[in-house]
């Protein structure tokens, strides 16, 4: 039942994504969530470290689109200084915004990944759109809105079920996503 919530990869932060491996697999685009994926929900702008990472990714030829369920003011203030296209009010996990992000990058789903911190929105939406999904550990859980807090509760139930089925093993250096 919860298998659609399984990400293809799990990393602690975006900085742990193996960009060279993505390039070897023919990936040329990154669709990324904003809040608790790139920065905390209360951090208005990219950190210097994140700005450098995004510059490096773009310099390597990757196209990047920020796809967020947050409002245009929040997402625009973050993305515009970085020169990154964005889609606010995305209504993830619905597929329309993922298709729009792919159209902005002019890429098929096979050539892109989606990066996010939520199984219920980012992973489910990405899988439904045929994208490779990368789940990151949320940056700051205490800063989330009510809808995200509800999603986190559903994720806990899903994780218990996936673990019972042996589909979500906890590796020694992997964060325990069940503690959300």
C-alpha positions as CSV (number, residue, x, y, z in Angstrom):
1,X,0.0,0.0,0.0
2,X,2.8,2.5,0.9
3,X,5.2,1.3,-1.8
4,X,4.5,4.5,-3.8
5,X,6.1,6.5,-1.0
6,X,9.5,4.7,-1.3
7,X,12.2,7.0,-2.6
8,X,14.8,5.8,-5.1
9,X,17.5,7.3,-2.8
10,X,17.8,8.7,0.7
11,X,20.4,11.3,1.7
12,X,20.9,13.6,4.7
13,X,21.2,16.8,2.7
14,X,21.3,18.0,-0.9
15,X,25.1,18.3,-0.4
16,X,25.2,14.5,-0.1
17,X,23.7,13.9,-3.6
18,X,26.3,12.4,-5.9
19,X,26.1,14.8,-8.8
20,X,28.7,12.9,-10.8
21,X,26.6,9.7,-10.5
22,X,23.5,11.5,-11.7
23,X,25.4,12.8,-14.7
24,X,26.6,9.2,-15.5
25,X,23.0,8.1,-15.5
26,X,22.1,10.8,-18.0
27,X,20.3,13.1,-15.5
28,X,20.3,16.7,-16.7
29,X,17.6,18.3,-14.5
30,X,16.8,18.7,-10.9
31,X,13.3,19.6,-9.6
32,X,13.7,20.5,-6.0
33,X,11.4,21.4,-3.1
34,X,12.3,24.5,-1.1
35,X,11.2,24.4,2.6
36,X,13.1,21.9,4.7
37,X,14.9,20.6,1.6
38,X,17.1,23.5,0.6
39,X,16.7,25.7,3.7
40,X,14.5,25.7,6.8
41,X,11.0,27.1,6.3
42,X,12.0,30.3,8.1
43,X,15.2,30.9,6.2
44,X,14.3,33.5,3.5
45,X,17.4,33.2,1.3
46,X,19.9,30.6,0.3
47,X,22.9,30.1,2.6
48,X,26.3,30.9,1.0
49,X,27.0,27.1,1.0
50,X,23.7,26.3,-0.8
51,X,24.2,29.2,-3.3
52,X,27.6,27.7,-4.1
53,X,26.2,24.2,-4.5
54,X,23.5,25.4,-6.8
55,X,26.0,27.4,-8.9
56,X,28.2,24.3,-9.1
57,X,25.2,22.1,-10.2
58,X,24.3,24.7,-12.9
59,X,27.9,25.0,-14.0
60,X,27.9,21.2,-14.5
61,X,25.1,21.6,-17.0
62,X,22.1,20.7,-14.8
63,X,18.9,22.6,-15.1
64,X,17.2,23.4,-11.8
65,X,13.6,24.3,-11.0
66,X,12.2,24.9,-7.5
67,X,8.8,23.3,-7.1
68,X,7.0,24.3,-3.8
69,X,3.6,24.2,-2.3
70,X,4.4,27.5,-0.6
71,X,3.2,30.9,-1.9
72,X,4.7,33.0,-4.7
73,X,6.1,35.6,-2.4
74,X,8.1,33.1,-0.3
75,X,9.3,31.0,-3.3
76,X,10.0,34.1,-5.5
77,X,12.1,35.9,-2.9
78,X,14.2,32.8,-2.5
79,X,14.6,31.7,-6.2
80,X,14.9,35.0,-8.0
81,X,18.2,36.1,-6.6
82,X,19.6,32.7,-7.6
83,X,18.3,33.0,-11.1
84,X,16.4,29.7,-10.7
85,X,12.9,29.3,-12.3
86,X,10.2,28.3,-9.8
87,X,6.7,27.1,-9.5
88,X,4.8,28.1,-6.3
89,X,1.5,26.8,-5.1
90,X,2.4,23.5,-6.9
91,X,-0.3,21.3,-5.2
92,X,2.1,18.4,-4.9
93,X,1.7,15.5,-5.2
94,X,-0.5,16.4,-8.2
95,X,1.3,15.8,-11.5
96,X,0.6,19.1,-13.3
97,X,3.4,21.1,-11.5
98,X,5.9,18.3,-12.1
99,X,5.0,18.2,-15.8
100,X,5.3,22.0,-15.9
101,X,8.8,21.8,-14.3
102,X,9.9,19.3,-16.9
103,X,8.6,21.6,-19.6
104,X,10.5,24.5,-18.2
105,X,13.7,22.4,-18.3
106,X,12.7,21.0,-21.7
107,X,13.5,17.5,-20.4
108,X,11.7,14.1,-20.3
109,X,11.1,12.6,-16.9
110,X,13.8,10.0,-17.5
111,X,16.4,12.8,-17.6
112,X,15.4,14.5,-14.3
113,X,15.2,13.9,-10.5
114,X,13.0,15.3,-7.8
115,X,14.6,16.2,-4.5
116,X,12.4,16.8,-1.4
117,X,11.9,16.1,2.3
118,X,8.4,14.7,2.2
119,X,7.3,11.3,1.1
120,X,3.6,12.4,0.8
121,X,4.3,15.3,-1.6
122,X,7.8,15.1,-3.2
123,X,8.3,11.4,-3.4
124,X,4.8,10.4,-4.3
125,X,4.4,13.2,-6.8
126,X,7.8,12.5,-8.3
127,X,7.1,8.8,-8.7
128,X,3.7,9.5,-10.2
129,X,5.4,11.7,-12.8
130,X,8.0,9.0,-13.6
131,X,10.9,10.8,-11.9
132,X,13.9,9.4,-10.0
133,X,13.2,10.5,-6.4
134,X,15.7,11.6,-3.7
135,X,14.5,12.0,-0.2
136,X,16.5,14.3,2.1
137,X,16.3,14.6,5.9
138,X,14.1,17.6,6.8
139,X,16.2,20.6,7.9
140,X,14.0,21.9,10.7
141,X,10.9,19.9,11.7
142,X,9.5,22.5,14.3
143,X,9.0,25.2,11.6
144,X,6.4,23.3,9.5
145,X,2.8,24.3,8.8
146,X,-0.2,22.3,9.7
147,X,-0.5,20.4,6.4
148,X,3.1,19.2,6.6
149,X,2.6,18.1,10.2
150,X,-0.3,15.9,9.1
151,X,1.8,14.5,6.3
152,X,4.6,13.6,8.8
153,X,2.1,11.6,10.9
154,X,1.0,9.7,7.8
155,X,4.7,9.1,6.9
156,X,5.3,7.6,10.3
157,X,2.5,5.0,9.7
158,X,3.9,4.3,6.2
159,X,7.4,3.8,7.6
160,X,6.3,1.4,10.2
161,X,4.5,-0.6,7.5
162,X,7.4,-0.4,5.1
163,X,9.8,-1.6,7.8
164,X,7.6,-4.5,8.7
165,X,7.7,-5.5,5.0
166,X,11.4,-5.2,5.0
167,X,11.3,-2.4,2.4
168,X,12.8,0.3,4.6
169,X,15.9,-1.0,6.3
170,X,17.9,1.3,8.5
171,X,21.5,1.2,7.6
172,X,24.2,2.1,10.1
173,X,24.9,5.6,8.7
174,X,21.4,6.3,7.3
175,X,19.2,8.6,9.3
176,X,16.2,6.9,10.8
177,X,13.3,8.6,8.9
178,X,10.8,6.9,11.2
179,X,11.6,9.3,14.0
180,X,9.9,12.2,12.3
